[in-house]
Amino acid sequence: MIRLQRIGRRNDPSYRIIVNEKSSSPKTGKFIENLGHYDPRLEKGKDLLIKADRVKYWLSVGAQTSGTLHNLLVRERVVTGKKRDVRPFKVITKAKVSEGGLAIPA
């Protein structure tokens, strides 16, 4: 799994781009390889440093990317394809269910 790992102080985020095993907990801080870093506070073009050849290698051996990192890689043209929708899913409330006539199986 290739993903972002948050580092930095409170209200001052920056991220490492790391490779870790899917089964390991993100809280441990352990990772296999550091592939770069991302600082969302900087202007575009200066905010992202990626080892593109290593990212392509890990993708070729079957690693998957997180949604946000995939969108960053598409923006920087490291990978091709469409951006993923990473917004959280909407929760259907009971009021909407009763108004809309959606049936919930018992």
matplotlib code that plots the C-alpha trace (Angstrom):
import matplotlib.pyplot as plt

x = [0.0, 1.4, -0.1, 0.4, 1.7, 1.1, 4.0, 4.4, 3.0, -0.6, -2.3, 0.8, 0.5, 3.0, 3.1, 5.6, 4.8, 5.5, 5.1, 3.9, 2.1, -1.7, -1.9, 0.4, -1.2, -0.7, 0.0, 3.2, 5.1, 6.9, 7.2, 9.2, 10.3, 10.0, 9.1, 8.9, 7.0, 4.0, 3.4, -0.1, 0.8, 3.2, 2.1, 1.5, 4.7, 6.8, 4.6, 5.3, 8.6, 8.2, 10.7, 8.6, 10.7, 10.2, 6.5, 6.2, 8.2, 5.9, 2.8, 4.3, 4.7, 1.1, 1.1, -2.1, -2.3, -4.7, -7.3, -5.7, -2.2, -3.6, -5.1, -1.7, 0.1, -2.4, -1.9, 1.8, 1.4, 3.3, 0.4, -2.3, -6.0, -8.9, -8.9, -10.8, -13.7, -12.3, -15.1, -16.8, -20.0, -23.3, -25.2, -28.9, -30.8, -34.1, -35.9, -34.8, -35.7, -39.3, -39.8, -38.2, -39.9, -36.7, -37.3, -34.9, -35.1, -35.9]
y = [0.0, 3.4, 6.1, 9.4, 9.4, 12.6, 14.3, 17.8, 19.8, 20.4, 22.6, 22.4, 19.2, 17.7, 14.2, 11.5, 9.3, 5.8, 2.1, -0.2, -3.5, -3.3, -5.4, -3.1, -0.5, 3.2, 4.1, 2.1, 4.4, 1.6, 1.6, -0.3, 2.7, 6.5, 7.7, 11.4, 14.1, 16.4, 19.8, 21.1, 24.6, 25.4, 26.5, 23.9, 22.8, 23.2, 21.1, 17.6, 15.7, 12.1, 9.4, 8.6, 5.6, 3.9, 4.7, 3.0, 0.0, -0.5, -0.2, -2.8, -5.3, -4.9, -2.2, 0.0, 3.7, 5.5, 7.7, 11.0, 9.9, 8.6, 12.0, 13.6, 11.2, 11.9, 15.7, 15.3, 12.9, 10.1, 7.7, 8.1, 7.7, 9.5, 11.0, 9.1, 10.5, 10.6, 12.4, 10.5, 8.6, 10.3, 8.6, 8.1, 9.4, 7.9, 11.1, 10.8, 7.1, 7.7, 10.6, 9.1, 5.7, 3.8, 0.4, -1.0, -4.8, -5.9]
z = [0.0, -1.0, 1.1, 2.9, 6.5, 8.4, 10.1, 11.5, 14.3, 15.2, 12.6, 10.4, 8.4, 6.0, 4.7, 3.9, 0.9, 2.1, 1.2, 4.0, 4.3, 4.2, 7.4, 9.5, 11.6, 10.6, 14.2, 14.4, 12.1, 10.4, 6.6, 3.9, 1.8, 1.8, -1.7, -1.1, 0.7, 0.2, 1.9, 1.2, 2.5, -0.3, -3.8, -6.5, -8.2, -5.0, -2.7, -3.9, -4.2, -5.5, -6.6, -9.7, -10.8, -7.4, -7.4, -10.8, -9.6, -6.6, -8.7, -11.2, -8.4, -7.3, -4.7, -4.5, -3.8, -1.4, -3.0, -2.2, -3.2, -6.5, -7.2, -6.5, -8.8, -11.6, -11.1, -11.4, -14.3, -12.6, -13.4, -16.0, -15.5, -13.9, -10.4, -7.7, -5.7, -2.2, -0.5, 2.4, 1.6, 2.6, 5.4, 4.8, 7.8, 9.1, 8.1, 4.5, 4.4, 5.6, 3.2, 0.1, 0.6, 0.7, 2.2, 4.7, 5.0, 8.6]

ax = plt.figure().add_subplot(projection="3d")
ax.plot(x, y, z, "-o")
ax.set_aspect("equal")
plt.show()
